[in-house]
Amino acid sequence: MDMAELTKLPLAQRLEAMEVLWDSLIHDAAYDPSPAWHADILTERVREIEAGKTMAWDEAKALIFAKAAQIKQTRLHA
């Protein structure tokens, strides 16, 4: 079956084909879903937690929203 034929299949069959392909990828020794820098970031996050550099979710969310608002204002006035 070629790609053109695959795209003509009903949705359920295309989803099943996608699952089969995904399963074949995750069981392939050459497949590495995470780049090396992910491990570096996770290691840094663990160090921060161990050092007590954490904050409550409400505080973190407020900082994120404030930064997003700041970026939006900057873009509006650019």
C-alpha positions as a printed NumPy array, in Angstrom:
array([[  0.   ,   0.   ,   0.   ],
       [  1.404,   3.401,  -0.936],
       [  0.837,   6.711,   0.851],
       [ -1.92 ,   7.855,  -1.516],
       [ -3.897,   4.707,  -0.762],
       [ -3.279,   5.113,   2.948],
       [ -4.753,   8.61 ,   3.004],
       [ -7.942,   7.315,   1.343],
       [ -8.65 ,   4.83 ,   4.139],
       [-11.467,   5.542,   6.585],
       [-10.449,   7.365,   9.762],
       [-10.572,   4.271,  11.969],
       [ -8.224,   2.378,   9.647],
       [ -5.814,   5.338,   9.38 ],
       [ -5.702,   5.563,  13.188],
       [ -5.036,   1.843,  13.411],
       [ -2.229,   2.179,  10.852],
       [ -0.767,   5.044,  12.864],
       [ -0.797,   2.905,  16.007],
       [  0.961,   0.085,  14.173],
       [  3.623,   2.5  ,  12.907],
       [  4.097,   4.058,  16.353],
       [  4.473,   0.62 ,  17.949],
       [  7.08 ,  -0.282,  15.348],
       [  9.007,   2.903,  16.14 ],
       [  9.078,   2.533,  19.908],
       [ 10.345,  -1.018,  19.63 ],
       [ 13.105,  -0.07 ,  17.17 ],
       [ 16.509,   0.164,  18.857],
       [ 17.446,   3.127,  16.633],
       [ 14.487,   5.189,  17.885],
       [ 15.32 ,   7.694,  20.622],
       [ 12.273,   9.82 ,  21.458],
       [ 14.122,  12.236,  23.726],
       [ 17.091,  14.344,  22.696],
       [ 20.017,  14.497,  25.122],
       [ 19.163,  18.043,  26.227],
       [ 15.921,  16.742,  27.784],
       [ 17.975,  14.766,  30.299],
       [ 20.043,  17.882,  31.033],
       [ 16.909,  19.943,  31.743],
       [ 15.428,  17.227,  33.953],
       [ 18.678,  16.94 ,  35.9  ],
       [ 18.7  ,  20.701,  36.457],
       [ 15.057,  20.645,  37.611],
       [ 15.85 ,  17.918,  40.154],
       [ 18.79 ,  19.993,  41.458],
       [ 16.493,  23.009,  41.836],
       [ 13.923,  20.977,  43.759],
       [ 16.599,  19.507,  46.02 ],
       [ 17.958,  23.025,  46.664],
       [ 14.487,  24.229,  47.64 ],
       [ 14.138,  26.476,  44.586],
       [ 10.465,  25.758,  44.087],
       [  7.297,  27.822,  44.327],
       [  3.608,  27.207,  44.688],
       [  1.692,  26.598,  41.479],
       [ -0.459,  29.712,  42.006],
       [  2.684,  31.85 ,  42.265],
       [  4.273,  30.237,  39.21 ],
       [  1.065,  30.663,  37.217],
       [  0.869,  34.352,  38.182],
       [  4.45 ,  34.866,  36.98 ],
       [  3.7  ,  33.098,  33.704],
       [  0.582,  35.205,  33.07 ],
       [  2.427,  38.409,  33.955],
       [  5.233,  37.546,  31.533],
       [  2.704,  36.689,  28.803],
       [  0.942,  40.026,  29.337],
       [  4.282,  41.832,  29.16 ],
       [  5.149,  40.112,  25.879],
       [  1.704,  40.924,  24.475],
       [  2.08 ,  44.593,  25.387],
       [  5.537,  44.709,  23.823],
       [  4.178,  43.259,  20.576],
       [  1.218,  45.642,  20.513],
       [  3.503,  48.649,  20.817],
       [  6.131,  47.414,  18.381]])
